[in-house]
Amino acid sequence: MYATSVERKEIRLTFEENVTASPTTTIAAEKQITIKSRLHSWQTYIEFEIKDNQFSRAQRLYERALLDCQSMLAAASVPSSSTEKKEENVSVMTDETTQQSALCLFWEEYAHFVASTLHDYRLLGIWHVF
């Protein structure tokens, strides 16, 4: 039991390192890729918790992921101080739209998780009286 607990803690630490690493790139297109990979890291972490029946942890991770990726997206969409070519602007706008779509899909996954998990009202800590 103790060994399993230690193993899970070590796995969680690895996941935490992956999802809390700060983006090191400054080019908008590269940040877009970082956001996609960050979402993937969050999804992998969440799936680990769901498989371990840690639904409250998974829900908190979804919430953290949404805040984290939304702030990364906002930072990536800030225009650079240098003058950019029109073609580069179109490319950045397309990348930003792709990222927003990925984030919307992640929101949908979260909503599905909450809806399917919260059917068990015991997870809410209350009794359903309807």
C-alpha positions as CSV (number, residue, x, y, z in Angstrom):
1,M,0.0,0.0,0.0
2,Y,2.7,2.4,1.0
3,A,4.8,1.6,-2.1
4,T,1.9,2.2,-4.3
5,S,1.2,5.5,-2.7
6,V,4.8,6.6,-3.1
7,E,4.8,5.5,-6.7
8,R,1.6,7.6,-7.4
9,K,3.1,10.6,-5.7
10,E,6.2,10.3,-7.9
11,I,4.1,10.0,-11.0
12,R,2.0,13.1,-10.0
13,L,5.3,15.1,-9.4
14,T,6.3,14.2,-13.0
15,F,2.9,15.3,-14.3
16,E,3.2,18.6,-12.3
17,E,6.6,19.3,-13.8
18,N,5.1,18.9,-17.3
19,V,2.1,21.1,-16.7
20,T,3.9,23.9,-14.8
21,A,6.9,24.3,-17.0
22,S,6.9,27.8,-18.3
23,P,6.9,28.4,-22.0
24,T,10.4,29.4,-23.1
25,T,9.5,30.5,-26.7
26,T,8.6,34.1,-27.7
27,I,7.4,33.6,-31.2
28,A,3.6,33.5,-31.4
29,A,3.5,30.4,-33.7
30,E,5.9,28.5,-31.3
31,K,3.8,29.4,-28.3
32,Q,0.8,28.0,-30.1
33,I,2.5,24.6,-30.3
34,T,3.4,25.0,-26.6
35,I,-0.2,25.5,-25.8
36,K,-1.2,22.3,-27.7
37,S,1.4,20.3,-26.0
38,R,0.5,21.8,-22.6
39,L,-3.2,20.7,-23.2
40,H,-1.9,17.2,-24.1
41,S,0.1,17.1,-20.8
42,W,-3.0,18.2,-18.8
43,Q,-5.1,15.6,-20.6
44,T,-2.6,12.8,-19.8
45,Y,-2.5,13.9,-16.1
46,I,-6.3,14.0,-15.9
47,E,-6.6,10.5,-17.5
48,F,-4.2,9.2,-14.9
49,E,-6.4,10.5,-12.1
50,I,-9.6,9.2,-13.7
51,K,-8.1,5.7,-14.1
52,D,-7.2,5.9,-10.4
53,N,-10.8,6.9,-9.5
54,Q,-9.6,10.3,-8.2
55,F,-12.5,12.2,-9.6
56,S,-12.1,15.3,-7.4
57,R,-8.4,15.5,-8.3
58,A,-9.4,15.2,-12.0
59,Q,-12.0,18.0,-11.7
60,R,-9.4,20.3,-10.0
61,L,-6.9,19.5,-12.8
62,Y,-9.5,20.4,-15.5
63,E,-10.1,23.7,-13.8
64,R,-6.3,24.4,-13.4
65,A,-5.7,23.4,-17.1
66,L,-8.4,25.7,-18.4
67,L,-7.0,28.7,-16.5
68,D,-3.4,27.9,-17.4
69,C,-4.1,27.4,-21.1
70,Q,-6.4,30.4,-21.4
71,S,-3.7,32.6,-19.9
72,M,-1.1,31.1,-22.3
73,L,-3.4,31.8,-25.2
74,A,-3.9,35.4,-24.1
75,A,-0.2,35.9,-23.7
76,A,0.5,34.4,-27.2
77,S,-2.0,36.7,-28.8
78,V,-0.4,39.9,-27.6
79,P,1.0,41.6,-30.7
80,S,4.8,41.9,-30.8
81,S,6.4,45.3,-30.7
82,S,8.1,44.8,-34.1
83,T,6.3,45.4,-37.4
84,E,5.1,42.2,-38.9
85,K,4.3,41.4,-42.5
86,K,0.7,40.9,-43.5
87,E,1.3,37.2,-44.2
88,E,2.7,36.7,-40.8
89,N,-0.3,38.3,-39.2
90,V,-2.6,36.0,-41.1
91,S,-0.6,33.0,-40.0
92,V,-0.7,34.1,-36.3
93,M,-4.4,34.7,-36.5
94,T,-4.9,31.2,-38.0
95,D,-2.8,29.7,-35.3
96,E,-4.7,31.6,-32.6
97,T,-8.0,30.4,-34.0
98,T,-6.7,26.8,-34.0
99,Q,-5.7,27.2,-30.3
100,Q,-9.0,28.7,-29.4
101,S,-10.7,25.7,-31.1
102,A,-8.5,23.3,-29.1
103,L,-9.3,25.1,-25.9
104,C,-13.1,24.9,-26.7
105,L,-12.8,21.2,-27.3
106,F,-11.1,20.9,-23.9
107,W,-13.9,22.8,-22.3
108,E,-16.3,20.3,-23.9
109,E,-14.4,17.4,-22.4
110,Y,-14.5,19.1,-19.0
111,A,-18.3,19.6,-19.3
112,H,-18.8,16.0,-20.3
113,F,-16.6,14.8,-17.4
114,V,-18.6,16.9,-14.9
115,A,-22.0,15.8,-16.3
116,S,-21.1,12.1,-16.4
117,T,-19.3,12.1,-13.1
118,L,-21.7,14.3,-11.1
119,H,-24.5,11.9,-11.8
120,D,-23.2,10.2,-8.7
121,Y,-24.5,12.8,-6.2
122,R,-22.3,11.2,-3.5
123,L,-19.4,13.0,-5.2
124,L,-21.0,16.3,-4.3
125,G,-21.1,15.4,-0.6
126,I,-24.9,15.8,-0.5
127,W,-28.0,13.5,-0.8
128,H,-30.1,13.9,-3.9
129,V,-33.7,14.5,-2.7
130,F,-35.6,14.9,-6.0
